[in-house]
Amino acid sequence: MQVGQRMSIPAGCSGGENSPLHDLAAGFYPARGGLRPGKTRRAPGAAPVSLQKDQAPVNRSPLDPSPRFLLLQMRNADDPMRPQEVGCFARALRVELQRILTWDLLQGPAPPQLLDQAHVVLMGGSGHYSVTSQEPWLKRLLPFLAELATSGKPLFASCWGFQALARALGGRVERRPQQAEVGTLPLELTEAGRRDELFGRLPNPFLGQMGHEDCVVELPPGAVWLARTQRNPYQAYRLEGLPVVCTQFHPELNRRELLDRVYNYPEYVYRIAGMELDEFAARCADTPEAERLLRDFVTTVLEKR
């Protein structure tokens, strides 16, 4: 794909049965039909919802003195995944919790003085809000996200952030239940991804943590396409000439944290993966290569400033 070229979703997003993703992905999604919630309400191996104390990183960051981060969140105040998300980013980045400031996007755009305090901005998932919404609050938020993405401030966005920035910058996002993904799934690098200074360090294919029903079906102008899955072609992009990287998968999550999320949103497993929680948990794995993207991104963008 050429930089800035607008692409519609292809009929076969990764080469069908000849793709290196085919054998890896085929084992995760069983044949569809007769999905029903089971009696299991907790995935084996999933810890209770992690509090910030549990999430404190063990290792010191290789980035000393530690930079400050601003995490833009799209979660209800009573969502237990709101503090968990902060802990996940802290652990993956290997920084202390107090280095991560937060702002609730449900209140509107982040204040300029808060953005000025951060060296790097982060965006993650959303438990209850769709990027496809036509509600006024989201339409008011999109111009802010577009301005942030083009401001030169380092920005790493996953899941909801990946979708929201795509829409804000002129891409297209649709709700596509037939292409929904949840669990630990293989991703394949595009040609540009194999050449990329961050993604080119990954094995090909590599594993990432997933959980989404909204799908980016057209990248925005200026986006460089980096990775895909068997179900969805657009899983990662960067903005040409800007310190912005976006992923549909969650590099901030390990297996335990993914299962924490699933325990709070178990309907995703029944509806998307078509299996009970215990079977789902057995198919999930840690994804250390994907997690490294976050640390490598921060190191790279801060060294260039």
C-alpha positions as CSV (number, residue, x, y, z in Angstrom):
1,M,0.0,0.0,0.0
2,Q,1.3,3.4,-0.9
3,V,1.5,6.1,1.8
4,G,-1.8,8.0,1.9
5,Q,-3.6,5.5,-0.3
6,R,-7.1,4.7,0.9
7,M,-7.9,1.1,0.9
8,S,-11.2,-0.8,1.3
9,I,-11.3,-4.1,3.1
10,P,-10.2,-6.9,0.8
11,A,-12.2,-10.0,0.3
12,G,-9.4,-12.3,1.6
13,C,-7.3,-10.4,4.1
14,S,-4.3,-12.7,4.5
15,G,-4.1,-15.2,1.7
16,G,-6.6,-17.8,2.8
17,E,-5.4,-21.4,3.5
18,N,-1.9,-20.6,2.1
19,S,-1.3,-17.9,4.6
20,P,1.1,-18.5,7.5
21,L,-1.7,-17.3,9.7
22,H,-4.2,-20.0,8.6
23,D,-3.0,-22.9,10.7
24,L,-2.3,-20.8,13.7
25,A,-5.7,-19.0,13.7
26,A,-7.8,-22.1,12.8
27,G,-7.3,-23.6,16.2
28,F,-8.7,-20.7,18.1
29,Y,-12.1,-20.2,16.5
30,P,-14.3,-23.3,16.4
31,A,-17.0,-23.7,13.8
32,R,-19.8,-21.3,14.6
33,G,-23.3,-22.3,15.6
34,G,-25.4,-22.6,18.8
35,L,-23.4,-20.2,20.9
36,R,-24.7,-20.0,24.5
37,P,-23.4,-18.7,27.7
38,G,-22.2,-21.5,29.9
39,K,-22.1,-21.8,33.7
40,T,-18.5,-21.0,34.0
41,R,-18.2,-17.3,35.1
42,R,-14.5,-17.2,35.7
43,A,-11.7,-18.2,33.5
44,P,-9.2,-20.6,35.1
45,G,-5.9,-18.9,35.6
46,A,-7.5,-15.4,35.7
47,A,-6.6,-13.5,38.8
48,P,-9.2,-11.3,40.6
49,V,-9.5,-7.8,39.1
50,S,-6.0,-6.4,39.6
51,L,-5.6,-3.4,41.9
52,Q,-2.8,-0.9,41.4
53,K,-0.8,-2.5,44.1
54,D,-0.8,-5.9,42.3
55,Q,0.1,-4.2,39.1
56,A,3.2,-2.4,40.3
57,P,6.1,-3.3,37.9
58,V,8.9,-5.4,39.3
59,N,11.6,-4.3,36.9
60,R,12.9,-0.7,36.6
61,S,12.4,1.0,33.3
62,P,15.4,1.1,31.0
63,L,14.4,4.7,30.5
64,D,15.9,6.6,33.4
65,P,14.9,9.2,34.4
66,S,11.5,7.8,33.7
67,P,9.4,9.8,31.3
68,R,5.9,11.0,32.1
69,F,2.9,9.4,30.3
70,L,-0.6,10.6,29.8
71,L,-3.2,7.8,29.4
72,L,-6.4,9.0,27.7
73,Q,-9.1,6.6,28.9
74,M,-12.6,5.9,27.5
75,R,-14.1,4.0,30.4
76,N,-16.9,4.6,32.9
77,A,-16.0,5.7,36.4
78,D,-17.3,2.5,37.9
79,D,-15.5,0.2,35.3
80,P,-13.1,-2.0,37.3
81,M,-10.9,-2.1,34.2
82,R,-10.2,1.6,34.5
83,P,-7.5,1.3,37.2
84,Q,-6.5,-2.1,35.8
85,E,-5.6,-0.4,32.4
86,V,-3.2,2.0,34.1
87,G,-1.5,-0.9,35.8
88,C,-1.2,-2.8,32.6
89,F,0.5,0.0,30.8
90,A,2.8,0.6,33.8
91,R,3.9,-3.1,33.9
92,A,4.4,-3.3,30.1
93,L,6.4,-0.1,30.1
94,R,8.2,-1.0,33.3
95,V,7.6,2.4,34.8
96,E,6.1,3.3,38.2
97,L,2.4,3.9,38.4
98,Q,2.8,7.5,39.4
99,R,4.6,8.2,36.1
100,I,1.3,7.7,34.3
101,L,-1.2,10.6,34.4
102,T,-4.8,9.9,33.3
103,W,-7.6,11.8,31.6
104,D,-11.2,10.7,31.1
105,L,-12.1,11.4,27.5
106,L,-15.8,11.2,28.5
107,Q,-15.2,14.6,30.0
108,G,-14.0,16.0,26.6
109,P,-10.5,16.8,25.2
110,A,-7.6,16.7,27.6
111,P,-6.5,20.2,28.8
112,P,-3.3,21.6,27.1
113,Q,-1.5,22.0,30.4
114,L,-2.0,18.3,31.1
115,L,-0.7,17.3,27.6
116,D,2.3,19.6,28.2
117,Q,3.3,17.5,31.3
118,A,3.6,14.3,29.3
119,H,6.5,13.1,27.2
120,V,4.3,10.4,25.6
121,V,0.5,10.0,25.2
122,L,-1.1,6.6,25.4
123,M,-4.6,5.4,24.4
124,G,-6.1,2.0,25.1
125,G,-9.4,0.2,25.0
126,S,-13.0,0.9,25.9
127,G,-15.4,-1.3,27.7
128,H,-18.7,0.2,26.6
129,Y,-18.1,2.8,23.8
130,S,-18.0,2.3,20.0
131,V,-16.0,4.4,17.6
132,T,-18.9,3.9,15.1
133,S,-21.2,6.0,17.3
134,Q,-22.8,9.1,15.8
135,E,-23.4,10.7,19.2
136,P,-22.5,14.4,19.6
137,W,-19.9,13.7,22.3
138,L,-17.8,11.6,20.0
139,K,-18.1,14.0,17.1
140,R,-16.8,16.7,19.4
141,L,-13.9,14.5,20.4
142,L,-12.6,13.5,17.0
143,P,-11.1,16.9,16.0
144,F,-9.1,16.9,19.2
145,L,-7.8,13.5,18.4
146,A,-6.9,14.5,14.9
147,E,-5.0,17.6,16.2
148,L,-3.2,15.5,18.8
149,A,-2.1,12.9,16.2
150,T,-0.6,15.6,14.0
151,S,0.9,17.7,16.7
152,G,4.3,15.9,16.9
153,K,3.6,14.6,20.4
154,P,4.6,10.9,20.7
155,L,1.4,8.8,20.7
156,F,0.8,5.1,21.0
157,A,-2.8,4.0,20.6
158,S,-4.2,0.5,21.0
159,C,-7.7,-1.0,20.4
160,W,-10.3,1.8,20.8
161,G,-7.5,4.3,20.3
162,F,-6.4,2.6,17.1
163,Q,-10.0,2.9,15.8
164,A,-10.7,6.4,17.0
165,L,-7.6,7.9,15.5
166,A,-8.3,6.1,12.2
167,R,-11.8,7.7,12.1
168,A,-10.5,11.1,13.3
169,L,-8.0,11.2,10.5
170,G,-10.3,10.3,7.7
171,G,-10.3,6.5,7.8
172,R,-13.4,4.3,8.1
173,V,-14.5,2.1,11.0
174,E,-17.5,-0.3,11.0
175,R,-19.1,-2.7,13.4
176,R,-18.5,-6.1,11.9
177,P,-19.4,-9.0,14.3
178,Q,-18.4,-11.5,11.6
179,Q,-14.8,-10.2,11.9
180,A,-14.7,-9.7,15.6
181,E,-11.7,-11.2,17.5
182,V,-10.9,-12.1,21.1
183,G,-8.0,-14.0,22.6
184,T,-4.3,-14.5,21.8
185,L,-4.1,-14.5,18.0
186,P,-1.3,-14.6,15.4
187,L,-0.5,-11.5,13.4
188,E,1.4,-11.2,10.1
189,L,3.6,-8.3,9.1
190,T,3.0,-6.6,5.8
191,E,6.0,-5.7,3.6
192,A,6.1,-2.3,5.2
193,G,5.9,-3.9,8.6
194,R,8.9,-6.1,7.9
195,R,10.9,-3.0,7.0
196,D,9.6,-0.9,9.9
197,E,12.1,0.1,12.6
198,L,9.8,-1.2,15.4
199,F,7.7,-4.0,13.8
200,G,10.7,-5.2,11.8
201,R,12.2,-6.5,15.1
202,L,9.2,-8.9,15.7
203,P,9.1,-12.5,14.6
204,N,6.7,-13.1,11.7
205,P,4.1,-14.1,12.5
206,F,3.8,-13.0,16.1
207,L,1.1,-13.2,18.8
208,G,-1.0,-10.4,20.2
209,Q,-3.9,-10.0,22.6
210,M,-7.3,-9.1,21.0
211,G,-10.7,-8.0,22.0
212,H,-12.9,-6.0,19.5
213,E,-16.0,-6.0,17.3
214,D,-15.4,-2.6,15.6
215,C,-13.0,-2.9,12.7
216,V,-11.0,-0.4,10.7
217,V,-11.9,-1.1,7.1
218,E,-10.1,1.9,5.5
219,L,-6.9,3.4,6.7
220,P,-6.6,7.2,6.9
221,P,-4.5,9.2,4.5
222,G,-0.8,9.2,5.6
223,A,-1.1,5.8,7.3
224,V,1.5,3.1,6.7
225,W,0.0,-0.4,7.0
226,L,2.1,-2.7,9.2
227,A,0.2,-5.9,10.3
228,R,-2.9,-8.0,9.7
229,T,-4.7,-11.1,11.0
230,Q,-6.6,-13.8,9.2
231,R,-9.9,-12.0,9.9
232,N,-8.9,-8.4,9.7
233,P,-6.3,-6.8,7.4
234,Y,-5.8,-3.6,9.4
235,Q,-4.2,-4.4,12.7
236,A,-1.4,-1.8,12.9
237,Y,-0.3,1.4,11.3
238,R,2.0,4.3,11.8
239,L,1.6,7.9,10.6
240,E,4.2,8.8,8.0
241,G,6.7,11.3,9.4
242,L,5.0,11.5,12.8
243,P,5.8,9.7,16.1
244,V,2.4,7.9,16.1
245,V,1.9,4.1,16.2
246,C,-1.5,2.5,16.4
247,T,-2.4,-1.2,17.0
248,Q,-5.8,-3.0,17.1
249,F,-4.2,-5.6,19.4
250,H,-3.2,-4.8,23.0
251,P,0.6,-4.8,23.5
252,E,0.0,-3.6,27.1
253,L,-1.7,-6.9,28.1
254,N,-0.2,-10.2,29.1
255,R,-2.3,-13.4,29.4
256,R,-3.3,-12.8,33.0
257,E,-4.5,-9.2,32.3
258,L,-6.4,-10.4,29.2
259,L,-8.2,-12.9,31.3
260,D,-9.0,-10.2,33.9
261,R,-10.7,-8.3,31.1
262,V,-12.6,-11.3,29.9
263,Y,-13.9,-12.1,33.3
264,N,-15.4,-8.6,33.4
265,Y,-16.8,-8.9,29.8
266,P,-17.4,-12.6,29.5
267,E,-20.1,-12.2,26.8
268,Y,-17.3,-11.5,24.3
269,V,-16.0,-15.0,24.7
270,Y,-19.4,-16.6,24.2
271,R,-20.4,-14.4,21.3
272,I,-17.1,-14.1,19.4
273,A,-14.9,-17.1,20.2
274,G,-17.9,-19.5,20.7
275,M,-16.4,-21.4,23.6
276,E,-16.6,-21.6,27.4
277,L,-14.2,-19.5,29.5
278,D,-12.1,-22.4,30.7
279,E,-11.4,-23.5,27.1
280,F,-10.7,-19.9,26.1
281,A,-8.2,-19.5,28.9
282,A,-6.4,-22.6,27.9
283,R,-5.8,-21.2,24.4
284,C,-4.5,-17.8,25.6
285,A,-0.8,-17.2,26.0
286,D,1.7,-14.4,27.0
287,T,2.9,-12.2,24.2
288,P,6.3,-10.8,25.2
289,E,7.3,-9.8,21.7
290,A,4.2,-7.6,21.2
291,E,4.7,-6.1,24.7
292,R,8.2,-5.1,23.7
293,L,6.6,-2.7,21.1
294,L,5.6,-0.3,23.7
295,R,9.1,0.0,25.3
296,D,10.8,0.1,22.0
297,F,8.4,2.8,20.8
298,V,9.1,5.0,23.8
299,T,12.9,4.5,23.6
300,T,12.9,5.3,19.9
301,V,10.8,8.4,20.0
302,L,12.5,9.9,23.0
303,E,16.0,9.3,21.6
304,K,15.0,11.3,18.6
305,R,13.7,14.3,20.5
